[in-house]
Amino acid sequence: MKKEIGLLKSVVLVLMMYTCQAASNLHPLILIPGNGGNQLEARLTADYKPISLLCNRWYPIERNKEGWFRLWFDPTVLLAPFTTCFAQRMTLYYDPDKDDYHNAPGVQTRVPHFGSTQSLLFLDPNLKQITTYMASLVESLENIGYVDGKTLFGAPYDFRYGLAPKDHPSHVGSKFLKDLKDLVEKASNSNGGKPVILVSHSLGGLFALQLLNRNKPSWRRNFVKHLITLSAPWGGTVDEMLTFASGNTLGVPLVNPLLVREEQRSSESNLWLMPNPKLFGREKPIVIAPNATYSAQDIPQFLDDIGFPQGIHPFKTRVLGLMEQLEAPGVPITCVIGSGVRTAETLFYGENGFDERPEIVYGDGDGTVNMVSLLGHESLWSNVKNQTLKTVRLAGVSHTQILKDDGALDKVVREISGINSGFKFVDNVSVQ
């Protein structure tokens, strides 16, 4: 019996030593969420003018002593009387004189828990079952030794704002890139100088690319080990055309899409996610209406025809420049994508106009992002010298399931474990 106990202790000791050694070999990892992928808080000031009695300054009741409350995700958005309150507070405004976006008057916003994964786990901690976001991914990373705040970090941001070319101001987006750069350096320095692994979802991939493109190659080599993107929309999505034309409930039940359409149109990041002609082509029809047909080249005309002419100037002066700035990241990149999920490819509108839901022809993708956009990294960078690429395709996995599906999580964790173990990266491969 003593011999068996001694053997058991030895096994436990070996396992503990192995776990400690594995944990010590981990490269620090930063998670960058997608559009709507982290909590957002708001506070109302005296300048706030509610559009109804329901939207007065005392709603919602639950807020901290400084007046902050959770704006996203707010479950009251499900109730029609409060949907308009939510939309008013989420709406952005473009100031042509300042050439930048700002919040609605009287609405202050902030992103909680920058540097931690806390606000990425659940969009509403009181509704964990229905607002789970990165909780499963974080748990999988913790199972291989990652620890929040030590080797694992989160980079939440105000996802309504985007970026702009270098010759245009972008106060909120540029501050996020600076904060993200500082977090990369802090995570590396606190882990013995090991370069970090960036793991992004959806829109987060575009921010990660801009971070890398806007810093010197020497900085990238010193501080970034690898970029792993999940469901990155390199060239935007046709689904965004539906959002601008008719509103999009994003799968949330009971919500009238027309009640949130103006707020969604105001989002700078949504404008950034319109189909990019570099990948979608300049001739292929995306939206077909009785009096016009629109390709990715025709987005300014499309914005005018749907009744959103105020989006034309920022699109032409800010977004088109970003669409052109798709240089290779300069660090090894693995793109994990879903495939084989019905994804909107062409929208057909009838005589009733854009207030009605269109008929949709579907194609390949992950249910949100079209395959031509998901594979944009291959068409853009496969021939770039010294740029290593890897594509991992997950059949039947949707845009959001990639963060929850057991098989998908296993693939992602395997990629991360391989990077940590020093497994040799194979150039330009596609793995099914």
C-alpha positions as CSV (number, residue, x, y, z in Angstrom):
1,M,0.0,0.0,0.0
2,K,2.8,2.4,0.9
3,K,4.5,1.6,-2.4
4,E,1.3,2.4,-4.3
5,I,0.9,5.7,-2.4
6,G,4.5,6.6,-3.1
7,L,4.0,5.8,-6.8
8,L,0.9,7.9,-6.9
9,K,2.7,10.9,-5.3
10,S,5.5,10.5,-7.9
11,V,3.0,10.6,-10.7
12,V,1.3,13.7,-9.3
13,L,4.6,15.4,-8.8
14,V,5.6,14.7,-12.4
15,L,2.3,16.0,-13.6
16,M,2.7,19.2,-11.5
17,M,6.2,19.7,-12.8
18,Y,5.0,19.2,-16.4
19,T,2.1,21.6,-15.9
20,C,4.4,24.2,-14.4
21,Q,7.0,23.8,-17.1
22,A,4.3,24.0,-19.8
23,A,2.8,27.1,-18.2
24,S,6.3,28.7,-18.0
25,N,6.7,28.2,-21.8
26,L,3.5,30.0,-22.7
27,H,3.7,33.0,-24.8
28,P,1.4,35.7,-23.5
29,L,-1.8,35.9,-25.4
30,I,-4.2,38.8,-26.1
31,L,-7.8,38.3,-27.1
32,I,-9.3,41.0,-29.4
33,P,-13.1,40.7,-29.7
34,G,-15.3,41.3,-32.7
35,N,-18.1,43.8,-33.3
36,G,-20.4,43.7,-30.3
37,G,-18.0,41.3,-28.6
38,N,-17.5,43.0,-25.2
39,Q,-19.5,45.0,-22.7
40,L,-19.9,48.7,-23.1
41,E,-21.0,51.1,-20.3
42,A,-22.7,54.5,-20.6
43,R,-23.5,57.5,-18.4
44,L,-26.0,60.2,-19.1
45,T,-25.3,63.9,-18.5
46,A,-27.5,67.0,-18.3
47,D,-27.1,67.4,-22.1
48,Y,-29.0,64.2,-22.7
49,K,-32.4,64.8,-24.2
50,P,-34.6,61.6,-24.0
51,I,-36.8,60.9,-27.0
52,S,-39.6,59.7,-24.7
53,L,-40.5,59.5,-21.0
54,L,-39.3,55.9,-21.0
55,C,-35.9,57.1,-22.0
56,N,-35.5,59.6,-19.2
57,R,-32.3,60.1,-17.2
58,W,-33.4,57.8,-14.4
59,Y,-33.7,54.7,-16.7
60,P,-32.3,52.2,-16.2
61,I,-32.6,52.0,-12.5
62,E,-29.5,49.7,-12.0
63,R,-26.4,51.9,-12.2
64,N,-23.4,52.5,-10.0
65,K,-22.9,55.5,-7.7
66,E,-21.2,57.4,-10.5
67,G,-24.1,56.9,-12.8
68,W,-22.6,54.2,-15.1
69,F,-24.8,51.4,-16.4
70,R,-24.4,48.6,-19.0
71,L,-25.3,49.9,-22.4
72,W,-24.3,46.7,-24.3
73,F,-25.7,44.2,-23.8
74,D,-28.9,45.6,-22.4
75,P,-31.7,43.0,-22.3
76,T,-34.3,45.7,-22.4
77,V,-33.5,46.1,-26.1
78,L,-35.8,43.1,-26.6
79,L,-38.8,45.2,-25.5
80,A,-40.1,47.5,-28.3
81,P,-40.7,50.6,-26.1
82,F,-37.1,50.5,-24.9
83,T,-35.5,49.6,-28.3
84,T,-35.6,53.2,-29.4
85,C,-34.0,54.3,-26.1
86,F,-31.2,51.9,-26.6
87,A,-30.8,53.0,-30.3
88,Q,-30.6,56.7,-29.3
89,R,-27.9,56.0,-26.8
90,M,-25.8,53.8,-29.2
91,T,-26.0,56.2,-32.1
92,L,-22.8,57.9,-33.4
93,Y,-22.6,61.2,-35.3
94,Y,-20.1,62.2,-37.9
95,D,-18.9,65.8,-37.6
96,P,-17.7,66.9,-41.1
97,D,-15.9,69.9,-39.7
98,K,-13.8,67.8,-37.3
99,D,-13.8,64.8,-39.7
100,D,-14.5,62.4,-36.9
101,Y,-17.3,60.6,-35.0
102,H,-18.7,61.3,-31.6
103,N,-21.4,60.0,-29.2
104,A,-24.9,61.3,-29.0
105,P,-25.2,64.5,-27.0
106,G,-25.3,63.8,-23.3
107,V,-24.1,60.2,-23.6
108,Q,-20.7,59.2,-22.3
109,T,-19.4,55.7,-22.9
110,R,-16.5,53.7,-21.6
111,V,-15.1,50.1,-22.0
112,P,-14.8,48.2,-18.7
113,H,-11.9,45.9,-17.7
114,F,-9.4,46.7,-20.4
115,G,-6.5,44.2,-20.1
116,S,-8.7,41.5,-18.6
117,T,-10.9,38.9,-20.3
118,Q,-13.7,39.8,-17.9
119,S,-15.9,41.8,-20.2
120,L,-15.4,39.3,-23.1
121,L,-16.8,36.3,-21.3
122,F,-20.5,37.3,-21.2
123,L,-22.1,40.4,-22.7
124,D,-24.4,40.4,-19.6
125,P,-23.1,38.5,-16.6
126,N,-26.7,38.2,-15.4
127,L,-27.7,36.3,-18.5
128,K,-24.8,34.0,-19.0
129,Q,-26.7,31.3,-20.9
130,I,-27.8,33.6,-23.7
131,T,-25.0,36.2,-23.8
132,T,-21.9,33.9,-23.8
133,Y,-19.2,35.2,-26.0
134,M,-15.6,34.1,-25.3
135,A,-16.2,32.2,-22.1
136,S,-15.7,28.8,-23.7
137,L,-12.5,30.0,-25.5
138,V,-11.1,31.5,-22.3
139,E,-11.9,28.3,-20.3
140,S,-10.1,26.2,-23.0
141,L,-7.0,28.5,-22.7
142,E,-7.0,28.3,-18.9
143,N,-7.1,24.5,-19.2
144,I,-3.6,24.6,-20.9
145,G,-2.2,26.9,-18.3
146,Y,-3.2,30.5,-19.2
147,V,-4.0,32.8,-16.4
148,D,-6.1,36.0,-16.8
149,G,-4.0,39.1,-16.1
150,K,-0.7,37.2,-16.1
151,T,-0.4,35.3,-19.4
152,L,-3.9,35.9,-20.8
153,F,-5.2,39.4,-21.5
154,G,-8.3,40.9,-23.2
155,A,-8.5,44.0,-25.4
156,P,-12.1,45.2,-25.4
157,Y,-12.9,48.4,-27.2
158,D,-15.8,50.6,-28.3
159,F,-16.7,48.5,-31.3
160,R,-19.0,51.2,-32.8
161,Y,-16.0,53.3,-33.8
162,G,-13.6,52.3,-36.5
163,L,-10.3,53.7,-37.8
164,A,-9.4,56.1,-40.6
165,P,-6.4,56.5,-42.9
166,K,-3.4,58.3,-41.3
167,D,-4.3,61.6,-42.8
168,H,-7.7,61.6,-41.0
169,P,-8.5,61.9,-37.3
170,S,-9.9,58.9,-35.5
171,H,-9.8,59.8,-31.8
172,V,-11.4,56.7,-30.3
173,G,-10.1,54.1,-32.7
174,S,-6.5,55.5,-32.6
175,K,-6.6,55.5,-28.8
176,F,-7.6,51.9,-28.8
177,L,-4.6,51.0,-31.1
178,K,-2.3,52.9,-28.8
179,D,-3.8,51.1,-25.7
180,L,-3.5,47.8,-27.6
181,K,0.2,48.5,-28.5
182,D,0.9,49.3,-24.8
183,L,-0.8,46.1,-23.7
184,V,1.3,44.1,-26.1
185,E,4.5,45.6,-24.7
186,K,3.3,45.2,-21.1
187,A,2.3,41.6,-21.6
188,S,5.6,40.8,-23.3
189,N,7.8,42.6,-20.7
190,S,5.9,40.9,-17.8
191,N,6.6,37.5,-19.3
192,G,10.3,37.6,-19.7
193,G,10.3,39.4,-23.0
194,K,8.4,36.6,-24.8
195,P,6.5,38.0,-27.9
196,V,2.7,37.8,-27.7
197,I,0.2,35.7,-29.6
198,L,-2.7,37.9,-30.8
199,V,-6.0,36.0,-31.2
200,S,-8.8,38.0,-32.8
201,H,-12.4,37.4,-33.7
202,S,-14.2,38.9,-36.7
203,L,-13.7,42.8,-36.7
204,G,-10.9,42.3,-34.2
205,G,-8.8,40.9,-37.0
206,L,-9.0,44.2,-39.0
207,F,-7.9,46.1,-35.9
208,A,-5.0,43.6,-35.3
209,L,-3.9,44.0,-38.9
210,Q,-3.9,47.8,-38.6
211,L,-1.9,47.6,-35.4
212,L,0.7,45.6,-37.2
213,N,0.7,47.6,-40.4
214,R,1.1,50.9,-38.4
215,N,4.2,49.8,-36.5
216,K,7.7,49.1,-37.7
217,P,8.8,45.6,-38.7
218,S,11.3,45.7,-35.9
219,W,8.5,46.3,-33.3
220,R,6.5,43.4,-34.8
221,R,9.4,41.0,-34.6
222,N,10.2,42.0,-31.1
223,F,6.7,41.9,-29.6
224,V,4.4,39.7,-31.8
225,K,5.0,36.0,-32.1
226,H,1.9,35.1,-34.2
227,L,-1.5,36.4,-35.3
228,I,-4.5,34.0,-35.1
229,T,-7.7,35.3,-36.7
230,L,-11.1,33.7,-36.2
231,S,-13.7,34.5,-38.9
232,A,-11.8,37.6,-40.0
233,P,-13.9,39.7,-42.6
234,W,-10.9,40.9,-44.6
235,G,-13.1,42.3,-47.4
236,G,-16.3,43.0,-45.5
237,T,-19.6,41.2,-45.9
238,V,-22.8,41.3,-48.1
239,D,-24.7,41.0,-44.8
240,E,-23.6,44.6,-44.0
241,M,-25.5,45.8,-47.1
242,L,-28.6,44.2,-45.6
243,T,-27.9,46.0,-42.3
244,F,-27.7,49.4,-44.0
245,A,-30.7,48.8,-46.3
246,S,-33.2,47.2,-43.9
247,G,-31.7,46.9,-40.4
248,N,-30.4,43.7,-38.8
249,T,-31.6,42.1,-35.6
250,L,-28.4,40.0,-35.4
251,G,-30.5,37.0,-34.4
252,V,-32.0,38.8,-31.4
253,P,-35.7,37.9,-31.3
254,L,-38.7,40.3,-31.0
255,V,-36.7,43.3,-32.2
256,N,-38.0,45.3,-35.2
257,P,-34.9,45.8,-37.4
258,L,-36.2,49.2,-38.6
259,L,-36.1,50.5,-35.0
260,V,-32.3,49.9,-34.9
261,R,-31.5,50.6,-38.6
262,E,-30.5,54.3,-38.1
263,E,-28.3,53.4,-35.1
264,Q,-26.6,50.6,-37.1
265,R,-26.1,53.0,-40.1
266,S,-24.4,55.5,-37.8
267,S,-21.8,52.9,-36.7
268,E,-18.4,53.8,-38.1
269,S,-17.2,50.2,-37.9
270,N,-20.3,49.0,-39.8
271,L,-19.4,51.3,-42.7
272,W,-15.9,49.8,-42.6
273,L,-17.4,46.3,-43.0
274,M,-19.1,47.1,-46.3
275,P,-17.9,44.8,-49.2
276,N,-14.5,45.7,-50.5
277,P,-14.2,45.9,-54.3
278,K,-10.6,44.5,-54.1
279,L,-12.1,41.2,-53.0
280,F,-15.7,41.2,-54.1
281,G,-14.9,42.7,-57.5
282,R,-16.2,45.8,-59.2
283,E,-18.9,44.2,-61.4
284,K,-20.5,41.4,-59.5
285,P,-24.1,42.4,-58.4
286,I,-24.6,42.3,-54.7
287,V,-27.9,44.1,-54.3
288,I,-30.5,44.1,-57.1
289,A,-33.5,46.5,-56.8
290,P,-36.2,47.4,-59.4
291,N,-34.4,50.5,-60.5
292,A,-30.7,49.8,-59.9
293,T,-28.1,47.1,-59.4
294,Y,-25.2,47.6,-57.0
295,S,-21.8,46.1,-56.8
296,A,-19.1,46.7,-54.2
297,Q,-18.0,49.6,-56.5
298,D,-21.4,51.3,-56.2
299,I,-21.6,51.6,-52.4
300,P,-21.8,55.5,-52.5
301,Q,-24.8,55.4,-54.8
302,F,-26.3,52.6,-52.7
303,L,-26.0,54.7,-49.6
304,D,-27.8,57.6,-51.3
305,D,-30.6,55.4,-52.7
306,I,-31.4,53.8,-49.3
307,G,-31.8,57.2,-47.7
308,F,-28.4,57.5,-46.0
309,P,-26.6,60.2,-48.0
310,Q,-24.7,61.4,-44.9
311,G,-22.7,58.2,-45.0
312,I,-21.2,59.0,-48.5
313,H,-18.6,61.5,-47.4
314,P,-17.0,59.5,-44.6
315,F,-17.2,56.3,-46.7
316,K,-15.3,58.0,-49.6
317,T,-12.8,59.9,-47.5
318,R,-12.2,57.4,-44.6
319,V,-13.4,53.9,-45.3
320,L,-12.1,53.5,-48.9
321,G,-8.6,54.4,-47.7
322,L,-8.8,51.6,-45.1
323,M,-10.0,49.2,-47.7
324,E,-6.8,49.9,-49.7
325,Q,-4.6,49.5,-46.6
326,L,-4.5,45.7,-46.5
327,E,-0.8,45.1,-46.4
328,A,0.5,41.8,-45.2
329,P,0.9,41.7,-41.4
330,G,4.6,40.8,-41.4
331,V,4.2,38.2,-38.7
332,P,3.1,34.5,-39.1
333,I,-0.7,34.4,-39.4
334,T,-3.2,31.5,-39.0
335,C,-6.7,32.2,-40.2
336,V,-9.4,29.9,-38.8
337,I,-12.6,30.1,-40.7
338,G,-16.0,28.4,-40.9
339,S,-17.3,27.1,-44.2
340,G,-20.3,25.5,-45.7
341,V,-22.8,27.7,-43.9
342,R,-25.5,29.5,-45.9
343,T,-24.3,33.1,-46.3
344,A,-26.1,36.0,-48.0
345,E,-24.5,36.6,-51.4
346,T,-27.1,38.6,-53.4
347,L,-30.0,40.6,-52.1
348,F,-33.2,41.2,-54.2
349,Y,-35.5,44.0,-53.3
350,G,-39.0,44.4,-54.7
351,E,-41.2,47.3,-55.4
352,N,-41.8,48.1,-51.7
353,G,-38.3,49.3,-51.4
354,F,-35.6,48.9,-48.7
355,D,-38.0,48.9,-45.7
356,E,-39.0,45.4,-46.7
357,R,-36.9,42.3,-46.2
358,P,-35.2,41.2,-49.4
359,E,-35.2,37.8,-51.1
360,I,-31.7,36.4,-50.6
361,V,-29.5,34.1,-52.7
362,Y,-27.1,32.3,-50.5
363,G,-23.5,31.2,-51.1
364,D,-20.6,29.8,-49.1
365,G,-19.3,31.3,-46.0
366,D,-19.7,31.2,-42.2
367,G,-23.3,32.5,-42.1
368,T,-22.1,36.1,-41.7
369,V,-18.9,36.6,-43.8
370,N,-18.6,35.5,-47.4
371,M,-16.0,33.0,-48.4
372,V,-14.2,35.4,-50.7
373,S,-13.7,37.7,-47.7
374,L,-12.7,34.9,-45.3
375,L,-10.1,33.8,-47.8
376,G,-9.0,37.4,-48.5
377,H,-5.6,36.7,-46.8
378,E,-4.8,34.1,-49.4
379,S,-5.6,36.3,-52.4
380,L,-3.9,39.3,-50.9
381,W,-0.7,37.9,-49.3
382,S,0.0,34.4,-50.6
383,N,2.7,35.7,-52.9
384,V,4.2,38.2,-50.4
385,K,7.9,37.4,-49.7
386,N,8.6,36.1,-46.1
387,Q,4.9,36.2,-45.2
388,T,3.8,32.8,-43.7
389,L,0.1,31.9,-44.0
390,K,-2.0,29.1,-42.8
391,T,-5.7,28.5,-43.3
392,V,-7.8,26.2,-41.1
393,R,-11.2,25.5,-42.4
394,L,-14.0,24.2,-40.1
395,A,-16.9,22.7,-42.1
396,G,-20.3,23.7,-40.8
397,V,-19.0,26.1,-38.2
398,S,-20.7,29.5,-38.1
399,H,-19.3,32.9,-37.4
400,T,-20.1,32.8,-33.7
401,Q,-20.0,29.0,-33.2
402,I,-16.2,29.2,-33.8
403,L,-15.9,30.5,-30.2
404,K,-18.1,27.8,-28.7
405,D,-18.0,24.6,-30.8
406,D,-15.9,21.9,-29.1
407,G,-14.3,20.9,-32.3
408,A,-13.5,24.4,-33.3
409,L,-12.0,25.2,-29.9
410,D,-9.9,22.1,-30.0
411,K,-8.4,23.3,-33.4
412,V,-7.7,26.8,-32.0
413,V,-6.1,25.5,-28.9
414,R,-4.0,23.1,-30.9
415,E,-2.7,25.9,-33.0
416,I,-1.8,27.9,-29.9
417,S,-0.2,24.9,-28.3
418,G,1.9,24.4,-31.5
419,I,3.1,28.0,-31.4
420,N,4.0,27.7,-27.8
421,S,5.9,24.4,-28.4
422,G,8.0,26.0,-31.2
423,F,6.4,23.7,-33.8
424,K,7.7,24.7,-37.2
425,F,5.2,26.8,-39.1
426,V,4.5,25.6,-42.7
427,D,4.1,28.3,-45.3
428,N,0.9,28.9,-47.3
429,V,-1.0,25.8,-46.3
430,S,-4.7,25.2,-46.1
431,V,-6.0,22.6,-43.6
432,Q,-9.5,21.2,-43.8
